[in-house]
């Protein structure tokens, strides 16, 4: 699956996230899931530390970074 770039519509990003959630729902919960979104920029805000730790290259996030972070928390609420 290819993640939509930052300039794509919210509808296309929402559709992608919904499809990705459905894919993840088919995995057993004990398996490690790795999500790569090269269009996402994680900022150095505290909300991104569980996902990007302190190693973010970006000062600020973009919309795709926020969406990826939300998806990670939906799949792993303890994160």
SULWOFEN-V660761 format. One record per residue. N is the residue number from 1. OMEGA is omega in degrees with one decimal (999 if undefined). BURIAL is b if it has 24 or more other ideal C-beta (glycine too) atoms within 12 Angstrom, else e. Layout:
n:N omega:OMEGA burial:BURIAL
n:N omega:OMEGA burial:BURIAL
This chain:
n:1 omega:-180.0 burial:e
n:2 omega:179.7 burial:e
n:3 omega:177.1 burial:b
n:4 omega:179.0 burial:b
n:5 omega:-174.6 burial:e
n:6 omega:-175.0 burial:e
n:7 omega:178.6 burial:e
n:8 omega:-177.1 burial:e
n:9 omega:175.7 burial:e
n:10 omega:179.4 burial:e
n:11 omega:-179.8 burial:e
n:12 omega:177.4 burial:e
n:13 omega:178.0 burial:b
n:14 omega:179.2 burial:e
n:15 omega:178.9 burial:e
n:16 omega:-179.5 burial:b
n:17 omega:178.9 burial:b
n:18 omega:178.3 burial:e
n:19 omega:179.4 burial:e
n:20 omega:176.0 burial:b
n:21 omega:179.2 burial:e
n:22 omega:177.2 burial:e
n:23 omega:-179.8 burial:e
n:24 omega:-179.3 burial:e
n:25 omega:179.5 burial:e
n:26 omega:178.6 burial:e
n:27 omega:171.7 burial:e
n:28 omega:-174.5 burial:e
n:29 omega:-177.8 burial:e
n:30 omega:177.5 burial:e
n:31 omega:176.1 burial:e
n:32 omega:177.7 burial:e
n:33 omega:178.9 burial:e
n:34 omega:-179.2 burial:e
n:35 omega:176.9 burial:b
n:36 omega:174.7 burial:e
n:37 omega:-177.1 burial:b
n:38 omega:175.5 burial:e
n:39 omega:-177.0 burial:b
n:40 omega:173.6 burial:b
n:41 omega:177.4 burial:b
n:42 omega:177.0 burial:b
n:43 omega:-178.7 burial:b
n:44 omega:177.5 burial:e
n:45 omega:-177.4 burial:e
n:46 omega:-177.4 burial:e
n:47 omega:-176.2 burial:e
n:48 omega:-176.1 burial:b
n:49 omega:177.6 burial:e
n:50 omega:-177.5 burial:e
n:51 omega:-175.0 burial:b
n:52 omega:-177.0 burial:b
n:53 omega:178.0 burial:e
n:54 omega:-171.3 burial:e
n:55 omega:-178.0 burial:e
n:56 omega:176.4 burial:e
n:57 omega:-172.3 burial:e
n:58 omega:175.5 burial:e
n:59 omega:-177.5 burial:e
n:60 omega:178.3 burial:e
n:61 omega:168.0 burial:b
n:62 omega:-177.2 burial:b
n:63 omega:179.3 burial:b
n:64 omega:176.4 burial:b
n:65 omega:178.2 burial:b
n:66 omega:-179.7 burial:b
n:67 omega:178.9 burial:b
n:68 omega:178.3 burial:b
n:69 omega:178.7 burial:b
n:70 omega:179.3 burial:b
n:71 omega:177.9 burial:b
n:72 omega:179.8 burial:b
n:73 omega:176.1 burial:e
n:74 omega:-178.1 burial:e
n:75 omega:-178.2 burial:b
n:76 omega:-174.5 burial:e
n:77 omega:179.8 burial:e
n:78 omega:-175.8 burial:e
n:79 omega:999 burial:e
